[in-house]
Amino acid sequence: MLHMHGVTRRRFLGLMGTAVAAPWVVPASARGQTQRAAPSERITIGFIGAGKMANDYHLPEILRMKDTQAVAVCEVDPKRRAHAKKRIDDTYQLGGKGCDEYVDFRELLARKDIDAVIIATPEHWHAIPIIEACKAGKDVYCEKPLTLTILESKRCIEAVRKHNRVFQTGSQQRSNVFGQFREAVEIIRSGRLGKIKRVSVGVGGPSRWCDLPEEPMEPGLDWDLWLGCAPKRPYHSALSPRGVHNHFPAWRAYREYAGGGHADMGAHHYDIAQWALDMDRSGPVEILPPEDPKAQTGVRYLFANGIEMVHGGPGGCVFEGENGKLRIDRGHLESEPASIVKERLPGGGDVHLFKSPGHHRNWLDCIKSRHQPVADVEAGARTVTIVHLGNLAYWNHRKLKWDPQNWHFVNDPEADSWMDRPRRDPWQLPVV
């Protein structure tokens, strides 16, 4: 497992009198073929959720790393669970025991020989595993959007900080996945647009209540566990497609489980806006709904420094400053005038941000160094809170005043009651 200042983590824990499981031994022949790190030096990882994101993105990234070992997978669908296990076992060619399978994430978290977890579940199943993983001493990579409610975001920050965990939010645009996002942020932070006046974020609209009819359920799926804290309802394959699938399920569209397109891509592009505005520890102070109560775009966010951010417009982010405009999206970076993105400031006056080696790689490196990764928990929490604030303005069609430093609405008890949702037992939000 993970090496810490010349002493392996297992050896360190052993010296402290903590019982841990024996290392997962890989045959010498396999080590020679892959030139992988010694078993005691690897970061052991468990996967919570084995759907499309885990299968297409997280598993391939982790399985190609020389200093990691995927040891367990938790998934409520038996076919997805078996598929992930086979993929892991086939990669390592261990024979024998191989990767362990779980239905309940709590059993995976109880293992002392797992260093870190990757959570790739629907949004309503993020906060509880995050908090429990932190309490169990695991470092965490969790998909975006980080949470389903504002209170969950605050609680996740508290859990990561209290238990000194390394946390990476899956907002991989900060690692320049899909485009020149870091370069765009450097241009804006360097002042080449001048003072920023307005930002538009072009993403989808808010979620709606689920009205899907009942369908026959495939045997083996733990549907009650899939629902978790969400209200009890009949099964529908749009929410949890049968078996292994190659599309993004429609649970993203429904309020019980997610924040809609506003949250899905908004968690990426509001994140870049927040990063560019240097607002990773803050947020807007006023949220104004559009005039049309049926509108799916048009919510406005006002910041204390006078910047206005608007939901709508071209895809990605458009920053408007005193000296021109800049648009950044996946595979797209342009400015008016064009010289803004082409010319550097004289005298080396440009701001240069951390250059991520890759989103998973950055997380793994930080697990070793104990530094904060590029998309730390608070960045993810602040970004998704902007989405939640906007959705609340859409759903309730009224103005909101927000105190980002103290995490509450200003003189608005009704709005404060919207910071979380009623939860189905036993899945109440854990104490940190």
WODA-V918340 format. One record per pair of residues at least 4 apart in sequence whose ideal C-beta (glycine too) atoms are under 6 Angstrom apart, sorted by sequence separation. I is the first residue (numbers start at 0). J is the second residue. D is the distance in Angstrom with one decimal. If there is no record, write none. Layout:
BEGIN
i = [I | I]
j = [J | J]
d = [D | D]
END
This chain:
BEGIN
i = [6 | 25 | 36 | 49 | 51 | 52 | 53 | 54 | 58 | 85 | 93 | 120 | 125 | 128 | 157 | 179 | 184 | 185 | 216 | 236 | 240 | 258 | 261 | 262 | 265 | 302 | 313 | 337 | 338 | 344 | 356 | 371 | 374 | 376 | 377 | 390 | 391 | 422 | 2 | 3 | 6 | 12 | 25 | 30 | 36 | 48 | 53 | 74 | 101 | 132 | 146 | 159 | 171 | 175 | 186 | 187 | 236 | 257 | 273 | 289 | 312 | 319 | 327 | 334 | 344 | 356 | 365 | 402 | 422 | 61 | 74 | 101 | 146 | 175 | 216 | 250 | 251 | 273 | 301 | 334 | 343 | 355 | 408 | 1 | 12 | 46 | 132 | 159 | 250 | 318 | 326 | 365 | 392 | 401 | 402 | 408 | 0 | 3 | 61 | 172 | 240 | 289 | 300 | 332 | 407 | 0 | 88 | 317 | 325 | 400 | 9 | 88 | 118 | 129 | 288 | 299 | 362 | 72 | 87 | 316 | 323 | 324 | 361 | 72 | 129 | 222 | 237 | 238 | 251 | 287 | 298 | 315 | 323 | 361 | 25 | 315 | 323 | 388 | 24 | 84 | 225 | 286 | 296 | 297 | 314 | 23 | 296 | 399 | 22 | 84 | 116 | 125 | 285 | 323 | 22 | 44 | 283 | 69 | 216 | 283 | 355 | 283 | 284 | 80 | 126 | 213 | 214 | 116 | 125 | 214 | 115 | 122 | 214 | 44 | 49 | 108 | 115 | 116 | 117 | 118 | 119 | 145 | 104 | 108 | 123 | 211 | 217 | 41 | 42 | 43 | 44 | 49 | 122 | 126 | 133 | 143 | 41 | 45 | 46 | 47 | 129 | 133 | 138 | 143 | 211 | 229 | 391 | 41 | 43 | 108 | 138 | 139 | 140 | 142 | 143 | 229 | 62 | 71 | 72 | 73 | 130 | 36 | 126 | 133 | 35 | 36 | 49 | 49 | 73 | 133 | 7 | 49 | 73 | 71 | 2 | 1 | 0 | 209 | 272 | 23 | 271 | 206 | 208 | 209 | 23 | 206 | 268 | 206 | 268 | 206 | 206 | 206 | 205 | 204 | 204 | 205 | 47 | 203 | 204 | 202 | 203 | 57 | 45 | 57 | 202 | 202 | 53 | 202 | 52 | 45 | 200 | 43 | 47 | 200 | 43 | 43 | 44 | 45 | 46 | 47 | 48 | 42 | 48 | 200 | 42 | 198 | 310 | 47 | 187 | 52 | 184 | 20 | 180 | 184 | 204 | 298 | 19 | 20 | 19 | 298 | 172 | 172 | 279 | 282 | 170 | 286 | 124 | 282 | 288 | 292 | 123 | 286 | 288 | 273 | 197 | 198 | 199 | 200 | 195 | 201 | 287 | 201 | 270 | 1 | 199 | 201 | 269 | 286 | 0 | 144 | 285 | 200 | 266 | 269 | 266 | 284 | 144 | 199 | 102 | 198 | 265 | 282 | 144 | 197 | 281 | 143 | 195 | 196 | 262 | 195 | 261 | 192 | 193 | 194 | 192 | 193 | 258 | 121 | 193 | 192 | 187 | 192 | 258 | 123 | 192 | 121 | 122 | 77 | 76 | 183 | 75 | 191 | 75 | 183 | 75 | 178 | 177 | 178 | 179 | 189 | 189 | 82 | 189 | 188 | 78 | 79 | 78 | 185 | 185 | 181 | 174 | 174 | 174 | 205 | 171 | 205 | 228 | 167 | 228 | 51 | 228 | 174 | 227 | 165 | 173 | 165 | 173 | 170 | 167 | 168 | 167 | 166 | 168 | 159 | 156 | 155 | 156 | 140 | 156 | 155 | 138 | 152 | 152 | 152 | 145 | 145 | 149 | 146 | 145 | 149 | 144 | 153 | 150 | 149 | 150 | 161 | 148 | 148 | 158 | 157 | 131 | 60 | 130 | 42 | 42]
j = [10 | 29 | 40 | 53 | 55 | 56 | 57 | 58 | 62 | 89 | 97 | 124 | 129 | 132 | 161 | 183 | 188 | 189 | 220 | 240 | 244 | 262 | 265 | 266 | 269 | 306 | 317 | 341 | 342 | 348 | 360 | 375 | 378 | 380 | 381 | 394 | 395 | 426 | 7 | 8 | 11 | 17 | 30 | 35 | 41 | 53 | 58 | 79 | 106 | 137 | 151 | 164 | 176 | 180 | 191 | 192 | 241 | 262 | 278 | 294 | 317 | 324 | 332 | 339 | 349 | 361 | 370 | 407 | 427 | 67 | 80 | 107 | 152 | 181 | 222 | 256 | 257 | 279 | 307 | 340 | 349 | 361 | 414 | 8 | 19 | 53 | 139 | 166 | 257 | 325 | 333 | 372 | 399 | 408 | 409 | 415 | 8 | 11 | 69 | 180 | 248 | 297 | 308 | 340 | 415 | 9 | 97 | 326 | 334 | 409 | 19 | 98 | 128 | 139 | 298 | 309 | 372 | 83 | 98 | 327 | 334 | 335 | 372 | 84 | 141 | 234 | 249 | 250 | 263 | 299 | 310 | 327 | 335 | 373 | 38 | 328 | 336 | 401 | 38 | 98 | 239 | 300 | 310 | 311 | 328 | 38 | 311 | 414 | 38 | 100 | 132 | 141 | 301 | 339 | 39 | 61 | 300 | 87 | 234 | 301 | 373 | 302 | 303 | 100 | 146 | 233 | 234 | 137 | 146 | 235 | 137 | 144 | 236 | 67 | 72 | 131 | 138 | 139 | 140 | 141 | 142 | 168 | 128 | 132 | 147 | 235 | 241 | 66 | 67 | 68 | 69 | 74 | 147 | 151 | 158 | 168 | 67 | 71 | 72 | 73 | 155 | 159 | 164 | 169 | 237 | 255 | 417 | 68 | 70 | 135 | 165 | 166 | 167 | 169 | 170 | 256 | 90 | 99 | 100 | 101 | 158 | 65 | 155 | 162 | 65 | 66 | 79 | 80 | 104 | 164 | 39 | 83 | 107 | 107 | 40 | 42 | 43 | 253 | 316 | 68 | 316 | 252 | 254 | 255 | 70 | 253 | 315 | 254 | 316 | 257 | 258 | 259 | 259 | 259 | 260 | 261 | 104 | 260 | 261 | 260 | 261 | 117 | 107 | 119 | 264 | 265 | 119 | 268 | 119 | 113 | 268 | 112 | 116 | 269 | 113 | 114 | 115 | 116 | 117 | 118 | 119 | 114 | 120 | 272 | 115 | 272 | 389 | 128 | 275 | 142 | 274 | 111 | 271 | 275 | 295 | 389 | 111 | 112 | 112 | 392 | 267 | 271 | 378 | 381 | 270 | 388 | 227 | 385 | 392 | 396 | 229 | 392 | 396 | 382 | 307 | 308 | 309 | 310 | 306 | 312 | 398 | 313 | 382 | 114 | 312 | 314 | 382 | 399 | 114 | 258 | 400 | 316 | 382 | 385 | 383 | 401 | 262 | 317 | 221 | 318 | 386 | 403 | 266 | 319 | 403 | 266 | 318 | 319 | 386 | 320 | 386 | 318 | 320 | 321 | 320 | 321 | 386 | 250 | 322 | 322 | 318 | 323 | 390 | 256 | 325 | 256 | 257 | 219 | 220 | 327 | 221 | 339 | 224 | 332 | 225 | 329 | 329 | 330 | 332 | 344 | 349 | 243 | 350 | 350 | 242 | 243 | 243 | 350 | 352 | 352 | 355 | 357 | 358 | 390 | 358 | 393 | 422 | 362 | 423 | 247 | 426 | 373 | 426 | 365 | 373 | 366 | 374 | 374 | 372 | 374 | 374 | 376 | 379 | 376 | 376 | 376 | 377 | 362 | 380 | 380 | 366 | 380 | 383 | 384 | 379 | 380 | 384 | 383 | 383 | 387 | 383 | 406 | 418 | 418 | 419 | 431 | 419 | 420 | 431 | 431 | 429 | 359 | 429 | 363 | 366]
d = [5.2 | 5.0 | 4.3 | 4.8 | 5.6 | 5.3 | 4.8 | 5.9 | 5.8 | 5.9 | 5.3 | 3.8 | 5.9 | 5.8 | 5.9 | 6.0 | 5.9 | 6.0 | 6.0 | 5.3 | 4.2 | 2.8 | 4.8 | 5.8 | 5.0 | 4.5 | 6.0 | 6.0 | 4.9 | 4.0 | 4.4 | 4.4 | 5.3 | 5.9 | 5.9 | 6.0 | 5.9 | 5.6 | 5.5 | 5.6 | 5.0 | 4.1 | 5.6 | 5.7 | 5.4 | 5.6 | 5.7 | 4.9 | 4.8 | 4.3 | 3.7 | 4.8 | 4.0 | 5.8 | 5.1 | 5.7 | 5.7 | 6.0 | 4.6 | 4.0 | 5.7 | 5.2 | 5.4 | 3.8 | 4.9 | 5.9 | 4.9 | 5.5 | 5.2 | 5.2 | 3.9 | 4.7 | 4.7 | 5.2 | 6.0 | 4.4 | 4.6 | 6.0 | 5.8 | 4.4 | 5.6 | 4.6 | 3.9 | 4.5 | 5.3 | 5.7 | 5.1 | 4.6 | 5.9 | 4.8 | 5.5 | 4.5 | 5.7 | 6.0 | 5.5 | 5.2 | 4.7 | 5.9 | 5.5 | 4.5 | 5.5 | 3.1 | 4.2 | 5.9 | 5.8 | 5.4 | 4.1 | 4.7 | 4.5 | 4.0 | 5.5 | 5.6 | 5.3 | 5.8 | 5.7 | 5.3 | 5.1 | 4.4 | 4.2 | 5.4 | 5.9 | 4.7 | 5.0 | 5.7 | 5.6 | 5.1 | 4.1 | 4.7 | 5.1 | 4.4 | 4.6 | 5.4 | 5.1 | 5.4 | 5.7 | 2.7 | 5.6 | 6.0 | 5.8 | 4.7 | 5.3 | 5.7 | 5.3 | 5.7 | 4.9 | 5.8 | 3.7 | 5.6 | 4.5 | 5.4 | 5.1 | 5.7 | 4.2 | 5.3 | 5.4 | 5.9 | 3.8 | 4.8 | 4.1 | 5.9 | 4.8 | 5.3 | 5.0 | 5.3 | 5.1 | 3.4 | 5.9 | 5.1 | 5.6 | 5.1 | 5.5 | 5.6 | 5.6 | 5.8 | 5.4 | 5.6 | 4.0 | 5.8 | 4.6 | 4.2 | 4.9 | 5.6 | 5.2 | 5.7 | 4.8 | 4.0 | 4.5 | 5.5 | 5.0 | 5.0 | 5.3 | 3.9 | 4.9 | 3.8 | 4.1 | 5.7 | 5.8 | 4.0 | 4.5 | 4.8 | 5.1 | 5.7 | 5.3 | 4.6 | 5.9 | 4.5 | 5.4 | 4.4 | 5.0 | 4.4 | 4.2 | 5.0 | 4.6 | 4.3 | 5.0 | 6.0 | 4.7 | 4.4 | 6.0 | 4.1 | 4.4 | 5.6 | 6.0 | 4.3 | 4.6 | 4.4 | 4.6 | 5.8 | 4.8 | 4.8 | 4.6 | 4.0 | 4.7 | 5.1 | 4.7 | 5.0 | 5.4 | 3.9 | 5.2 | 5.8 | 5.4 | 5.8 | 5.3 | 5.3 | 6.0 | 5.6 | 5.6 | 4.6 | 5.4 | 5.6 | 5.4 | 3.4 | 4.7 | 5.8 | 5.7 | 4.9 | 4.8 | 1.8 | 5.6 | 6.0 | 5.7 | 5.1 | 4.7 | 5.8 | 4.2 | 4.5 | 4.3 | 5.6 | 4.5 | 4.7 | 5.0 | 6.0 | 5.6 | 5.5 | 5.2 | 4.9 | 5.2 | 4.8 | 5.3 | 4.7 | 4.0 | 4.9 | 3.8 | 5.8 | 5.9 | 5.1 | 5.8 | 5.4 | 4.3 | 6.0 | 5.2 | 5.9 | 5.4 | 4.5 | 3.1 | 4.4 | 4.6 | 3.6 | 5.6 | 5.1 | 5.3 | 5.8 | 4.6 | 5.5 | 4.5 | 4.8 | 5.5 | 6.0 | 4.2 | 4.6 | 5.3 | 4.8 | 5.1 | 5.4 | 5.0 | 4.5 | 4.8 | 5.8 | 5.6 | 4.6 | 5.5 | 4.9 | 4.3 | 5.4 | 3.5 | 4.5 | 5.1 | 4.3 | 5.8 | 6.0 | 5.5 | 5.6 | 5.9 | 5.0 | 5.7 | 5.8 | 4.2 | 4.6 | 5.6 | 5.3 | 4.7 | 3.9 | 3.9 | 4.4 | 4.8 | 3.9 | 5.8 | 5.4 | 4.6 | 4.9 | 5.5 | 5.9 | 4.4 | 5.0 | 3.1 | 3.1 | 5.4 | 5.0 | 3.9 | 5.4 | 5.7 | 6.0 | 5.6 | 4.6 | 5.9 | 5.0 | 4.4 | 4.1 | 5.3 | 3.9 | 4.3 | 5.2 | 5.0 | 5.8 | 4.9 | 4.8 | 4.1 | 5.4 | 4.8 | 5.8 | 4.4 | 4.9 | 4.5 | 4.1 | 3.8 | 5.6 | 5.7 | 5.3 | 5.6 | 5.6 | 3.7 | 5.9 | 4.0 | 4.4 | 4.0 | 4.6 | 4.1 | 3.8 | 5.4 | 6.0 | 3.7 | 6.0 | 4.9 | 4.9 | 4.6 | 5.0 | 4.8 | 4.6 | 4.4 | 4.2 | 5.6 | 4.0 | 2.9 | 4.4 | 5.5 | 5.8 | 5.3 | 5.3 | 5.3 | 5.9 | 5.0 | 3.7 | 5.9 | 5.2 | 4.0 | 5.7 | 5.4 | 5.6 | 4.6 | 5.0 | 4.5 | 4.9 | 4.5 | 4.4 | 3.9 | 5.6 | 4.7 | 5.6 | 4.7 | 4.7 | 6.0 | 4.4 | 4.6 | 5.9 | 5.8]
END
